[in-house]
Amino acid sequence: MNINSILHHPLFNQFVLWTVLGLGVGVAAKLLIPGSEAMGWIRTILLGLAGSFLGNFLAPRLFHWPTFTAFSWQGILIGIAGAAILVVVNRIVTRS
């Protein structure tokens, strides 16, 4: 297996796509909720991914909204809202 086959593998592409989504959603949530979180890139990506999952999983069930994909503009906005909630939870848990 050479590097070219790894870079063009569908799972690698999905991993990169989800990592970029998590980073974008995490950064957007941190910008919406100002503060001085001492979070690194990994935690920001994980927070964004968890927020995207949380928002896109719970919002249709709680508010009877239609289900959106995580990569639609509605899904991204819902993910940012979920990640913003997790930023607040992170502050409470870490007391920062």
Stockholm file with secondary structure:
# STOCKHOLM 1.0

chainA/1-96         MNINSILHHPLFNQFVLWTVLGLGVGVAAKLLIPGSEAMGWIRTILLGLAGSFLGNFLAPRLFHWPTFTAFSWQGILIGIAGAAILVVVNRIVTRS
#=GR chainA/1-96 SS CCHHHHHTCHHHHHHHHHHHHHHHHHHHHHHHSCSCCCCCHHHHHHHHHHHHHHHHHHHHHHHCCCCCCTTSHHHHHHHHHHHHHHHHHHHHHHTC
#=GC SS_cons        CCHHHHHTCHHHHHHHHHHHHHHHHHHHHHHHSCSCCCCCHHHHHHHHHHHHHHHHHHHHHHHCCCCCCTTSHHHHHHHHHHHHHHHHHHHHHHTC
//
